[in-house]
């Protein structure tokens, strides 16, 4: 029942609310215009009697509707705006460049437009991201044993105080405390259901969470303590690998992940996570099912706590755990994302 197309009134209410849980899974055909849209389309909403709902693009075409030019329902969900993609590539291609608003103007961009686009997609401005990456390069130098002044200069900071402030703001440690320490790296990954933060070392993924999760700062602090490391802004091959696997996952061509994981938890918590990974895509289990599989039939609450302690979303699929009555239960990334992921996996599993 969880995956049946909801009734017309429910879907119309989702259309009015622009509910992202249905994006890519349900489309609306507007009989008064002959156009079909995503439920998140920003266009003025049609009257109830002028709507028809479909679970596929094919159904919309077969009913004679044409795609909306505003919400572009044929495009993959979650695409970045062109200005964001272009400037992120420039940032990667020119890591030593010290960016300013004049540089953006010189490239033909309006700085305020760039600022708003980056805030929408990544939660911070382009210039802030550029500064964080510069600070990250300096941290790499510090971790390799360089002096603070050498690290400051390699990061492109003229001011020692500015460099120290950037480092403390980024991870909470002073530059001197970072010399010779192994660092974890963090970077953003764009997905159709929101930005995610990935944290990894050179060998394994330590954290993968939705960027808007309120508990994320606490999770990062817990990770720093568990790993006895600190977190710099940057990339590792592990982050590149999980980003590629997530791209395939959201495209529906991959449902299992192979990126190595670094798990920080008790023996029981790790056993619960192993059981989560064992849940076949497109299916669900209850907390009591997981407790029984982990050999602790009465430990339902402990299973729920272990489920909530998972710091590697999607890959360790805590979204596949539902209530004993079949209802959706709490999910740190939001119930709408849990619903979206379950619908997506069910579709992908039967392809």
C-alpha positions in Angstrom: 0.0 0.0 0.0 3.0 2.3 0.6 3.8 2.5 -3.1 0.3 2.7 -4.6 -0.5 6.0 -6.4 -2.4 8.1 -3.8 -5.9 9.3 -4.5 -6.6 12.3 -6.6 -7.2 14.7 -3.7 -4.0 13.7 -2.0 -2.0 14.3 -5.2 -3.7 17.6 -5.9 -2.8 18.7 -2.3 0.8 17.7 -3.0 0.7 19.7 -6.2 -0.5 22.8 -4.3 2.2 22.3 -1.7 4.9 21.5 -4.3 5.7 18.3 -2.3 9.2 17.1 -3.5 8.4 13.5 -2.3 6.7 12.8 -5.7 9.3 14.5 -7.9 10.2 12.1 -10.6 7.5 9.6 -9.5 4.2 11.4 -10.3 3.4 13.9 -13.0 0.3 16.1 -13.5 -1.4 16.6 -16.8 -3.4 19.9 -17.1 -6.3 19.4 -19.4 -6.9 23.1 -19.9 -3.5 23.7 -21.4 -2.5 20.2 -22.6 0.8 20.4 -20.7 2.2 17.9 -18.1 4.4 19.0 -15.2 6.3 17.9 -12.1 4.3 18.4 -8.9 7.0 20.9 -7.9 6.4 23.1 -11.0 6.5 26.8 -10.0 3.8 27.7 -12.5 0.3 28.9 -11.3 -1.7 25.8 -10.2 -4.6 24.5 -12.2 -8.1 23.9 -10.8 -8.7 20.4 -9.4 -11.1 19.5 -12.2 -8.4 20.2 -14.8 -5.8 17.8 -13.4 -4.9 14.2 -14.2 -2.1 12.4 -12.5 0.3 9.8 -14.0 3.1 7.7 -12.6 5.3 7.9 -15.7 6.2 10.3 -18.5 5.0 7.6 -21.0 1.5 7.8 -19.5 1.5 11.6 -20.0 2.5 11.3 -23.6 0.0 8.5 -24.3 -2.8 10.7 -22.9 -1.8 13.5 -25.3 0.0 15.9 -23.0 3.2 17.7 -23.9 6.0 18.6 -21.5 6.1 21.9 -19.6 8.8 24.3 -20.7 9.1 25.7 -17.2 9.7 22.7 -15.0 11.0 20.5 -17.8 9.7 17.1 -16.6 11.9 15.2 -19.1 15.1 16.5 -17.5 16.6 14.4 -14.6 15.5 15.7 -11.2 18.0 17.7 -9.2 20.1 19.2 -12.0 22.2 22.1 -11.1 21.7 25.5 -12.6 24.2 26.1 -15.5 26.0 28.9 -13.6 26.6 26.7 -10.6 28.0 23.8 -12.8 30.2 26.2 -14.8 31.7 28.0 -11.9 32.4 24.8 -9.9 34.3 23.5 -12.9 36.3 26.8 -13.0 37.0 26.3 -9.3 38.4 22.8 -9.9 40.4 23.9 -13.0 42.0 26.9 -11.3 42.6 25.9 -7.6 45.2 28.6 -7.0 43.0 31.5 -8.2 41.9 34.0 -5.6 38.3 34.8 -6.7 36.5 38.2 -6.3 33.3 39.7 -7.5 35.3 41.5 -10.2 36.3 38.1 -11.6 32.7 37.1 -11.9 31.8 40.3 -13.6 34.7 39.8 -16.0 33.2 36.4 -16.9 29.9 38.0 -17.7 28.0 37.1 -14.5 26.0 39.2 -12.1 27.5 38.6 -8.6 24.1 38.8 -6.9 22.7 36.2 -9.3 25.7 33.9 -8.7 25.3 34.4 -4.9 21.6 33.4 -4.9 22.2 30.4 -7.2 25.0 29.0 -5.0 23.0 29.6 -1.8 20.0 27.6 -3.3 22.1 24.7 -4.4 24.9 24.5 -1.9 23.9 26.6 1.1 26.8 29.0 0.7 28.1 31.5 -1.8 30.6 30.9 -4.6 33.2 33.2 -3.0 32.7 31.5 0.4 33.3 28.2 -1.3 36.4 29.5 -3.0 37.8 30.8 0.4 37.0 27.4 2.1 38.9 25.6 -0.7 41.9 27.9 -0.2 41.8 27.2 3.5 41.6 23.5 2.8 44.8 23.7 0.7 46.5 25.4 3.6 45.4 22.7 5.9 46.8 20.0 3.6 50.2 21.8 3.8 49.9 22.0 7.6 49.1 18.3 7.8 52.2 17.5 5.7 54.3 19.3 8.3 54.7 22.8 6.7 55.1 25.9 8.8 52.0 28.1 9.4 53.4 30.9 7.2 54.1 28.5 4.3 50.6 27.0 4.6 49.2 30.5 4.7 51.0 31.5 1.5 50.1 28.3 -0.3 46.5 29.0 0.4 46.7 32.5 -1.0 46.1 34.4 2.3 48.0 37.7 2.6 46.9 38.0 6.3 48.0 35.6 8.9 45.0 36.5 11.0 42.7 35.9 8.1 44.2 32.5 7.5 43.9 31.5 11.2 40.3 32.8 11.3 39.5 30.7 8.2 41.0 27.5 9.7 39.2 27.9 13.1 35.9 28.7 11.4 36.3 25.6 9.2 37.2 23.0 11.8 37.6 24.6 15.2 41.4 24.1 15.5 44.2 26.6 15.2 46.7 26.2 12.4 49.5 25.2 14.8 47.4 22.3 16.2 47.1 20.8 12.7 50.7 20.3 11.8 51.5 16.7 10.9 47.9 15.5 11.6 46.0 13.2 9.2 42.9 15.0 7.9 39.5 13.8 6.8 38.2 15.6 3.7 34.7 16.9 3.2 32.9 18.0 0.1 29.3 18.5 -1.3 27.6 16.0 -3.6 24.5 17.1 -5.5 21.6 14.7 -5.6 18.0 14.9 -6.9 16.7 15.2 -3.3 19.1 17.7 -1.9 22.8 18.4 -1.3 24.8 15.8 0.7 28.0 16.2 2.6 30.5 13.4 2.2 33.5 13.0 4.6 36.3 10.5 3.7 39.9 9.8 4.1 42.1 8.3 1.4 40.7 4.8 2.1 37.0 4.9 3.2 33.9 6.9 3.5 33.2 8.1 7.1 30.0 10.2 6.7 27.3 10.9 4.1 24.5 13.1 5.2 21.9 15.5 3.8 23.3 19.0 4.2 20.1 20.4 5.7 19.9 17.8 8.5 19.8 19.7 11.8 21.9 17.1 13.6 24.8 17.4 11.1 27.0 19.7 13.2 26.7 17.2 16.1 27.5 14.3 13.8 30.6 16.1 12.5 31.8 16.7 16.1 31.2 13.1 17.0 33.1 11.9 13.9 36.1 14.1 14.8 36.1 12.6 18.2 35.7 9.0 17.0 38.3 9.3 14.3 40.7 11.4 16.4 41.2 13.5 13.3 40.0 16.8 11.9 38.0 17.7 8.8 39.3 19.8 5.9 37.3 21.0 2.9 38.5 19.1 -0.2 38.3 15.9 -2.2 39.6 12.3 -2.0 39.2 9.5 -4.5 36.7 8.0 -2.1 34.4 11.0 -2.4 34.8 10.9 -6.2 33.8 7.2 -6.1 30.7 7.6 -3.9 29.6 10.5 -6.0 29.8 8.4 -9.1 27.9 5.5 -7.4 25.2 7.9 -6.2 24.8 9.2 -9.7 24.2 5.7 -10.9 21.9 5.0 -8.0 19.7 8.0 -8.7 19.7 7.1 -12.4 18.3 3.7 -11.4 21.2 1.7 -12.8 22.8 0.8 -9.4 21.2 -0.3 -6.1 24.3 -1.7 -4.3 27.3 0.3 -3.3 31.0 -0.7 -3.3 32.7 2.3 -1.7 34.7 1.2 1.4 33.1 2.3 4.6 34.7 3.4 7.9 32.1 2.6 10.6 32.3 4.2 14.0 30.0 2.4 16.5 29.6 -0.3 19.1 29.6 -4.0 18.1 25.8 -4.1 18.4 25.4 -0.9 16.4 27.6 -2.2 13.6 25.6 -5.5 13.6 22.4 -3.5 13.1 24.0 -1.6 10.2 25.1 -4.9 8.6 21.4 -6.0 8.8 20.3 -2.7 7.2 22.7 -3.3 4.3 21.3 -6.8 3.9 17.7 -5.5 3.3 17.1 -6.0 -0.5 16.5 -2.8 -2.4 12.8 -2.3 -3.1 11.8 -4.0 0.2 11.4 -2.9 3.8 11.8 -4.3 7.3 10.5 -3.4 10.7 12.6 -2.5 13.7 11.5 -5.9 15.3 12.7 -7.7 12.1 16.1 -6.1 12.4 16.3 -6.9 16.1 15.5 -10.5 15.5 18.1 -10.7 12.6 20.7 -9.2 14.9 20.0 -11.8 17.6 18.3 -9.4 20.0 14.6 -10.0 19.7 13.7 -7.7 22.6 16.1 -4.9 21.6 13.7 -2.9 19.4 14.5 0.4 21.0 18.2 -0.3 20.8 17.8 -1.0 17.1 16.0 2.3 16.6 18.9 4.1 18.3 21.4 2.3 16.2 19.3 3.1 13.1 19.3 6.8 14.1 23.1 6.8 14.7 23.8 5.9 11.1 26.0 8.5 9.6 26.2 7.1 6.1 22.7 7.8 4.6 21.5 5.8 1.6 24.5 3.5 1.5 23.6 2.1 4.9 19.9 2.1 4.0 18.2 3.1 7.3 15.4 4.4 5.1 14.3 0.8 4.5 13.2 0.4 8.1 9.5 1.2 8.7 7.0 0.8 11.5 5.5 -2.6 12.4 2.2 -1.4 11.0 3.8 -0.5 7.7 3.9 3.2 8.3 6.8 5.5 7.6 8.7 6.4 10.8 11.3 9.0 11.7 14.1 9.7 9.2 16.8 12.3 9.9 16.7 13.5 6.3 13.0 14.0 6.4 10.0 11.7 5.8 9.5 13.0 2.3 13.0 11.8 1.4 12.4 8.4 3.0 9.2 8.1 0.9 11.1 9.2 -2.3 13.9 6.8 -1.8 11.6 3.8 -1.2 9.6 4.7 -4.3 12.7 5.1 -6.3 14.2 1.8 -5.2 10.9 0.0 -5.9 10.9 1.2 -9.4 14.6 0.5 -10.0 14.4 -3.0 -8.5 11.8 -4.2 -11.1 13.6 -2.8 -14.2 
